[in-house]
Amino acid sequence: MFDPVISFTAGLIAVLAEPLGSAPLAIVVFTLLVRLMLLPLGVMQARGERVRTRLAPELRKLQKRYGRDPERLQREMAALYAREKTSPLAGCLPSVAQMPFLMVTYQVFVSSTIAGQANTLLTHGLLGVPLGQQFAGTVAGFGLISGPTMVFAGLFLLLVAVAWVTSRRMRRTMSEDLQPAALRRMLPLLPYGTVLVAMVLPLAAGIYLLVSTAWTAGEKAVLHRPALAGA
């Protein structure tokens, strides 16, 4: 069912690679195009965050008033969000919407054939590392200390840097009323999960993940600035 999508994506990356002269750079451009297409969801997310910040005092009042009646509390909170035309899940939309693109990119670079033809994208690489190569395979083939392994190490370090920026912002904007306390401690650690994900992805999908998370960090810095000022 997904074969046409995979074939289209592989063809698009190949077409982008021709004038750019680089398949890795084509993946970067492809990722930017995807995120540009999803920008309206980012704007919606920013609006939702500002609304939730404004509604925080009213939500606390509802929790105090109906804390012993969870069903009534959920109804009242749902009604409040409905009046403001937002949802507590609005902040998840960009992340959820881009997951299919990451999965398709993954499939493009783990498939030896696409549409019955040899997958020529697998012949491309970054600094000598094939774009379809995974970290474990690189370590097994070249050793832990080697040039190809260092390519992955650079990718992981960049992901850590982006995760640090994202985590720092989360700590600044997180409500002290968020319960339980363990959740407040855990949430800022979630961005670092991208490093673990990249360890099991082909290099190409890791590049997609890096560019996408960097876009998200920049998008939040720009679109969510009013929310930060009002927090």
Beta strands, then each sheet from edge to edge (+ up, - down):
strand 1: 113-114
strand 2: 117-118
strand 3: 125-126
strand 4: 129-130
sheet 1: 1+ 2-
sheet 2: 3+ 4-
end
